[in-house]
Amino acid sequence: MNAANRNALLAWLLDQEEEVRLEHLRRLSEEERKEFASHWRLWARKDQLAPAGDWRTWLIMAGRGFGKTRAGAEWVRAVADSDPQARIALVGASLVEARSVMVEGESGLLAVCPPGRCPTFEPSLRRLTWPNGAQALLYSALEPEGLRGPQHSHAWCDEIAKWDNGSSRAMRVWDNLLLGMRLGESPRVLATTTPRAVPLMRRVLSREEDGVVVTRGRTEDNAANLPGRFVRDIRREYGRSQLGRQELDGELLEDIEGALWTRALIEAAREGFPSASPLQPESARIVIGVDPPASAGGDACGIIVCALGHDGIARVLADASVTRPSPERWARAVASAARAWTADRVVAEANQGGAMVESVLRAADVALPLRLVHASKGKSARAEPVAALYEAGRVRHCGTFPALEDELCGLMAGGAYEGPGRSPDRADALVWALTELCLKSRAAPRVHTDF
């Protein structure tokens, strides 16, 4: 295809509706597709292109696989190509993620820029420089002060809902970034993320009528570029569950009024595993809470692993729960978790057939360090003191536990349960474990004086 024909076809394609254009592109030969590969506006869906108008912040809030990273990289590329004076901030949840996803990832900047217009990446300086002089610098959302001082004309912030919320760190990163957006005639910020109900997300969305444009989308919107089996399998697995609504449909799940836990409270308690060991710091005790199902093949068996550190902080380490299990299966799962985590104690609720619960667990592991507990209060009443531990900053989640966290956010003050499923099995198991670790009454030490 000569240059004249290529330019004529390009102009014609750009003038077509999205559906017609994409269908025609799919019919091109491999060689013709290569010629047009770098023309993003030809391939992009409308919801992946920057909105028209005078906006300051563009938020893409969509499900996984929507094409958020590609949209962000292509927007940065277009800014750099058109403005040699551009100074762009690339802010990731960490420097590792900023580099591995935003710069070097399959849909990152180095992959989307065509030969001849590709930036030079200097990892030691955290800097990309385009042939025309435009520059981008990498920043970590773990270091708010790194954005105090530098000035930018544009910024791409990736997975802002994943930024660390401890000590309001995510908010401080965002504030320092905005205060430095003072280069050029029209500074702009693009934020791409899968939604989570964290303070920063709520703040950005609250400005939707004040210079903030929001693009919402689902995983299926990008089905043409995703393996068909992947789309079918994840939809079958998660459907319209709360996790599916958040991670696939891109919905921001709101807190239930009157719930003992809020998503913001859980996010504030989030901490990741350190690289060397899953316990930070070394644990004084490890306890597994168990909420056995009331009947064989009925509800899930909640199995939650928690630890109490020498720093006095309790940490949720794992959710080993099993769904619709036989007695033998859930007992084996408990025994396996106890061995894997070297548990000091297994605390199991025994209201539904105490002797049976003990015999089933002993059959799985006769040496299991077992303690049976009997509930004298309702689930919510037992949960209230544990929720207070979260409020006081005495509990951390080492990782993300969607099913458990959905149940916690469905426990209501006063006794009702409005979360997923018929019963908060995982939440109840967590309550037993943390009660054992943090709330179990201990006799006060006494001083004996002999005369």
Secondary structure, 3 states (H helix, E strand, C coil): CCHHHHHHHHHHHHCCCHHHHHHHHHCCCHHHHHHHCCCHHHHCCHHHCCCCCCCCEEEEEECCCCCHHHHHHHHHHHHHHHCCCCEEEEEECCHHHHHHHHHCCCCCHHHHCCCCCCCEEEHHHCEEECCCCCEEEEEECCCHHHHCCCCCCEEEEECHHHCCCHHHHHHHHHHHHHHCCCCCCCCEEEEEECCCCCHHHHHHHHCCCCCEEEEEECHHHHHHHCCHHHHHHHHHHHCCCHHHHHHCCCCCCCCCCCECCCHHHHHHCEECCCCCCCCCCCEEEEEEEEECCCCCCCCCEEEEEEEEECCCCEEEEEECCECCCCHHHHHHHHHHHHHHHCCCEEEEECCCCHHHHHHHHHHHCCCCCEEEECCCCCHHHHHHHHHHHHHCCCEEEECCCHHHHHHHCCEECCCCECCCCCCCHHHHHHHHHHHHHHHCCCCCCCCCCCC
